[in-house]
Amino acid sequence: MILYLHGFDATSPGNHDKMRQLQFIDDDVRLVSYSTLHPKNDMQYLLNEVNKQIASSGDPAPLIIGVGLGGYWAERIGFLNGIKSVLVNPNLAPQDNMVGKIDRPEEYADIANKCVKGFRDKNNAKALCILARNDKVTDNLATEALLKDFYPIEWDDEQQHKFASLAAHLQLIKTFKAG
C-alpha cells in the first residue's frame, strides 16, 4: 500500500497523475487528503487517518509519499506511524514560506517544537528524498543540507516543484519500499 499526500495545491490534476504512476509500484495507492490550512487539525487528522489505513491494509511494508507540503507531513506522519516515507520537494519550513497562504502558519513551528527531539536521527534511512533542481518554490539546496545526513537524496534535472512525473524514479521508490 502507498499512501499519497498532496501538496498545498490539493486540487491539482497532477495529484491523480502521480497516483496513477505509483500504481506501477503497488496497485493499492490511496489518497489521504487534508485541509492544508489548519496545521494542528491536519496533524491530528493525518495521524488518525494514516493509522486507520495501515490497520486496514495487509501490506507488511506500507509507504507514505508526499509532494511539497505533503512531504512535510509524510516525514513526520511516517515517523510517528513507523513506516517508510518518500519526500518529494518537501516544504520543510511552511511557517516561513507560507505566511499569507495558510491560517496560523506559526502552528507549524509549534508542531516542530513538540515533535520528538532528534526525530531524524531516530528515522535515519527510513525516508527517501527526491529533489528537483528546477524547483522555484522551495530551496532544495537548503533541503539537501538539512536532510542529507539522515536520508538518501536523489536529484532530478527535469521536474519542477509540483513534480508532474515520477516515472524516472519509480524503480528507486519500488526498491526503497521493498528494502
VOLUMZA-602378 format. One record per residue (C-alpha): residue number from 1; residue in three letters; z, x negated, y negated. Coordinates in steps of 0.001 Angstrom, whole numbers, plus 500000, padded with zeros to 6 digits. Layout:
BEGIN
PT    k    r       z       x       y
PT  NUM  ALA       Z       X       Y
...
REM end
This chain:
BEGIN
PT    k    r       z       x       y
PT    1  MET  500000  500000  500000
PT    2  ILE  499165  498845  496496
PT    3  LEU  500898  500443  493527
PT    4  TYR  498847  500229  490331
PT    5  LEU  500438  500272  486870
PT    6  HIS  498085  500880  483960
PT    7  GLY  498449  499148  480622
PT    8  PHE  499146  500686  477225
PT    9  ASP  495776  502464  477308
PT   10  ALA  496778  504790  480135
PT   11  THR  493673  506983  479895
PT   12  SER  491075  504211  480106
PT   13  PRO  488393  504931  482739
PT   14  GLY  488742  501266  483704
PT   15  ASN  492006  502115  485482
PT   16  HIS  490149  504246  488022
PT   17  ASP  487570  501476  488491
PT   18  LYS  490261  498877  489183
PT   19  MET  491960  501190  491663
PT   20  ARG  488644  501672  493486
PT   21  GLN  488163  497895  493593
PT   22  LEU  491666  497440  495035
PT   23  GLN  490718  499769  497908
PT   24  PHE  488679  496873  499322
PT   25  ILE  492057  495216  499989
PT   26  ASP  494053  498261  501085
PT   27  ASP  492841  501843  501343
PT   28  ASP  496275  503088  500206
PT   29  VAL  496171  502473  496428
PT   30  ARG  498469  504637  494333
PT   31  LEU  498638  505067  490577
PT   32  VAL  502129  505077  489138
PT   33  SER  501700  506432  485634
PT   34  TYR  504365  506220  482925
PT   35  SER  504632  507187  479268
PT   36  THR  504167  503711  477643
PT   37  LEU  506086  504980  474599
PT   38  HIS  509727  505101  475679
PT   39  PRO  510706  501835  477414
PT   40  LYS  514191  502763  478666
PT   41  ASN  512919  506037  480117
PT   42  ASP  509891  504241  481576
PT   43  MET  512158  501661  483226
PT   44  GLN  514283  504273  484991
PT   45  TYR  511281  506371  485950
PT   46  LEU  509353  503384  487339
PT   47  LEU  512329  502132  489354
PT   48  ASN  512798  505542  490961
PT   49  GLU  509103  506266  491492
PT   50  VAL  508279  502866  492993
PT   51  ASN  511301  503096  495291
PT   52  LYS  510127  506556  496414
PT   53  GLN  506560  505308  497017
PT   54  ILE  507785  502321  499049
PT   55  ALA  510008  504594  501152
PT   56  SER  507095  506959  501864
PT   57  SER  504805  504135  502978
PT   58  GLY  504886  502399  506310
PT   59  ASP  503493  499214  504763
PT   60  PRO  505767  496237  505523
PT   61  ALA  504249  494321  502588
PT   62  PRO  503637  496687  499653
PT   63  LEU  502284  495176  496445
PT   64  ILE  502605  496251  492817
PT   65  ILE  499884  495255  490356
PT   66  GLY  499857  495811  486618
PT   67  VAL  497486  495054  483763
PT   68  GLY  498706  494292  480226
PT   69  LEU  501846  496332  479610
PT   70  GLY  501648  497300  483289
PT   71  GLY  502008  493581  484082
PT   72  TYR  505278  493507  482132
PT   73  TRP  506570  496338  484308
PT   74  ALA  505062  495069  487586
PT   75  GLU  507009  491811  487300
PT   76  ARG  510352  493500  486654
PT   77  ILE  509964  496526  488907
PT   78  GLY  508544  494366  491710
PT   79  PHE  511549  492047  491445
PT   80  LEU  514072  494883  491379
PT   81  ASN  512419  496575  494379
PT   82  GLY  511994  493330  496326
PT   83  ILE  508198  493468  496556
PT   84  LYS  505438  491081  495521
PT   85  SER  503622  491672  492260
PT   86  VAL  500343  490719  490625
PT   87  LEU  500420  490390  486845
PT   88  VAL  497040  490659  485134
PT   89  ASN  497109  489559  481488
PT   90  PRO  500756  490652  481296
PT   91  ASN  502122  491585  477911
PT   92  LEU  505448  489769  478169
PT   93  ALA  506632  490457  474612
PT   94  PRO  505875  494104  473764
PT   95  GLN  508902  494145  471444
PT   96  ASP  506987  491682  469231
PT   97  ASN  503337  492686  469545
PT   98  MET  503507  496467  469939
PT   99  VAL  505506  497336  466826
PT  100  GLY  503928  500431  465307
PT  101  LYS  502254  501382  468595
PT  102  ILE  505323  502419  470570
PT  103  ASP  508593  504153  469806
PT  104  ARG  511620  501867  469846
PT  105  PRO  509981  498503  470692
PT  106  GLU  513449  496972  470414
PT  107  GLU  514247  498624  473749
PT  108  TYR  512049  496006  475452
PT  109  ALA  514271  493260  474056
PT  110  ASP  517304  495209  475262
PT  111  ILE  515772  495549  478755
PT  112  ALA  515075  491802  478831
PT  113  ASN  518677  491057  477819
PT  114  LYS  520033  493357  480523
PT  115  CYS  517735  492021  483225
PT  116  VAL  519197  489719  485863
PT  117  LYS  519696  486292  484268
PT  118  GLY  517135  483844  485580
PT  119  PHE  515307  486570  487490
PT  120  ARG  512130  484488  487556
PT  121  ASP  513975  481744  489435
PT  122  LYS  515019  484364  491991
PT  123  ASN  511488  485824  492036
PT  124  ASN  509821  482414  492393
PT  125  ALA  506432  482642  494174
PT  126  LYS  506781  486425  494633
PT  127  ALA  504314  487113  491842
PT  128  LEU  500762  486015  491160
PT  129  CYS  499481  485857  487592
PT  130  ILE  495797  486291  486694
PT  131  LEU  494908  485429  483106
PT  132  ALA  491673  485906  481156
PT  133  ARG  490593  483075  478889
PT  134  ASN  488844  485680  476682
PT  135  ASP  491924  487845  476121
PT  136  LYS  492032  488759  472422
PT  137  VAL  495222  490849  472744
PT  138  THR  497777  488524  474342
PT  139  ASP  498262  484773  474018
PT  140  ASN  497614  483761  477602
PT  141  LEU  498304  480079  476946
PT  142  ALA  501838  481106  475975
PT  143  THR  501991  483363  479039
PT  144  GLU  500919  480472  481252
PT  145  ALA  503533  478176  479686
PT  146  LEU  506230  480792  480334
PT  147  LEU  505252  481620  483930
PT  148  LYS  503660  478502  485461
PT  149  ASP  506945  477104  486800
PT  150  PHE  507584  480324  488740
PT  151  TYR  504259  481831  489813
PT  152  PRO  500785  480615  490709
PT  153  ILE  498364  481109  487806
PT  154  GLU  494690  481971  488278
PT  155  TRP  492346  481784  485287
PT  156  ASP  489288  483985  484773
PT  157  ASP  486482  482855  482469
PT  158  GLU  484661  486210  482240
PT  159  GLN  487139  489043  481716
PT  160  GLN  488894  490230  478576
PT  161  HIS  492313  491843  478113
PT  162  LYS  491605  495118  479960
PT  163  PHE  490146  493109  482855
PT  164  ALA  487351  495526  483766
PT  165  SER  486574  493849  487086
PT  166  LEU  488998  492449  489623
PT  167  ALA  486144  491691  492056
PT  168  ALA  486274  487903  491687
PT  169  HIS  489996  487934  492514
PT  170  LEU  490183  490480  495341
PT  171  GLN  490279  487879  498113
PT  172  LEU  493042  485978  496305
PT  173  ILE  495045  489201  495860
PT  174  LYS  494482  490146  499515
PT  175  THR  495667  486714  500695
PT  176  PHE  498703  486871  498388
PT  177  LYS  499618  490358  499646
PT  178  ALA  499365  489266  503291
PT  179  GLY  501142  485898  502840
REM end
